Amino acid sequence: MKGVGKLPLLMGLRWMGRGDMRLLVLEALKDGPKRGYEVIRSIRDMFGGWYTPSPGAVYPTLQWLEDEGLIQSETLEDGKKRYRITEDGLRFLSDREEQLTAFYEKCKRATSIEGLELLDSARRLGLAVLNAYIKYPTERLGEVSKILDEARRKILSLGEGGSK
């Protein structure tokens, strides 16, 4: 997964599916014990730096995995915890290899040249809409909304086997 590319900020887009963070944390622990911040760094490195999970996503996941017996923690002298994957955790990860592979493929697709070009087109469209909102008279904004609605319908119809 290293070096997949750079993914622009996708505010509001949920790109992770249910259980993906659990798999990423287990994958990060597969090569040895780590502290929480090291798990975060390891996941960041899996994505070539374009995604860094928040502590608010990782630490509850670590607790959940420990409650499920998929990882174990030990408290170090400095009071911080270090986590390691258990045999059950390795089995859990192995049983979901297809899910993890599908997740990685989705990430690769999003960071492909085609994906990045598509996202850049969407960014340029967003800037044009913002420019219209700022500069156009109020009575012209309805026309902009109609154009955007028509574009949305056409894009969605492509996924339904609509016209090319």
N, C-alpha and C positions, 0 to 999 in steps of 0.2 A: 504494500500500500504506500510505501514511501515515494515521495516525489510525484504525486498524482497531479500536481499543478496547483494553481491558485483559484479558489472559488470566491467570487465577489460576495459581499455581504448580502444575505437574502433575508431581510427583516420580515418576520411574520410567516416565513415558509417553514413548515415542519418537514424536515428532510429525514429525520430519524424515525424509524418505526418502533413499535412496542418491543421492548427487550433488546434493542440494539446497544444501548449503553451497557447493559449487563455483559453482553458478549465482548464489547470492547475492553471493559475492565478486566474480564477473565483473560482475554488475549494479552493484555498488558502484563498480567501477572504470570503468564505461562513461562516466561523466561527467567523467573526468579522473584524473590520477595521484594516488595517496594513499599515505601511510605505513600500516603495519599497524594502528595504533590508530585512524587515520582510517577505515579499512575497517570496523573494529568499530563505530565511532560511526555510520557511514553505514548499516550494516545495522540497528543499533538504531533509527535514524530511520525506516527503511523500515517498521518495525513499530510506529511511534508510541510507542516506549519500552517496550513490554511484553516484548520479547525483546532481550537483548544476548548475542551469541555470546561464548564464552570465548576468550581468546588461544590456549588449547590446541586449539581447533577451527579458528581462523582461520589462525594462522601455518603449521601443516603444510599447510593447503589452499593457501596462497600458494606454498609451496615446490613442491607437487605441480603447480600450474598453471604455475609457471615451468619446471619440468622438462619439462612437456608442450608448452611453447612458446606457451601461451595468454596469458601475461603476461610482462613483462620487469621487472627491477628495476635500480635504479641506487643505488649507495652515495653518500650525501650527506656533506658535510663533517663532520657530527657522528657519522659512522659508522653511522647508521641507513639503512635501505633505503626507497626510494619505489618503488611498483609502478604499472605502467600496462598496460592491456589491449592485446594485439596484434591485428592483422587476423584471425589465426587464432582468437583468443579471441572476437572479435566474431562471427565465423562460427559458432563453437561455441555461443555464446549464442543466436544467431538460430535455429540448427537445433533448439534445445531450448526455443523460446518456449512451446510447448504445455505442456511439463513445468513451466516457471516459472509460467505462468498457473494451472495446476492446483494448484500449491503455494500460490499466493496465495489462490485460492478456498477451499482447505482452511483457511487461516488466517482468512479472513473469516468462514467458517462457524463456526469455533471461537469467534470473538469476537462473533458475532451475539447478539442478545437471547436467542434460544432456546438457543443454545449456552451462554451464561453462566448462564441459569436452570437448565439441566440440570446444569452443573457445580456450581452452588450447592446443588442438591438432593443431589448426591453428597457434597458437603462436609458438609451437615447429617446425612446418613445416617452418614457416617464418625464424626461427633461423637457420634451416638446410640450407635453400636457401642462407641466408646471409653468412653462413660459407662456402658454396660452392663457392660463388662469391669471397670471400676473398682468399680461399686456392687453388681452382682448377685452372688448366691452362685454358686459354681463350678458347681453342678448345673443352673443355669438357662442357662449359656453354650452348652450343646449346642442348646437351643431357638433361641437367637439365630443360631447357625450354620445351622440348618435353614431359618430364615426368609430368611437371606441367600442361601443356595444356591437356594432357590425363586425369589427375586427375580431372581437372575442367570439362571436358566433361562428365566424369562418374558421378560426383556429380550432375551436372545439369540434367542428364538423369534420376536420381532417382526421381526428382520432376515431371518428365514427365511420370512416371510409368515404367521406364526402369528397367533393371535387378537389383537384390538386392545384 
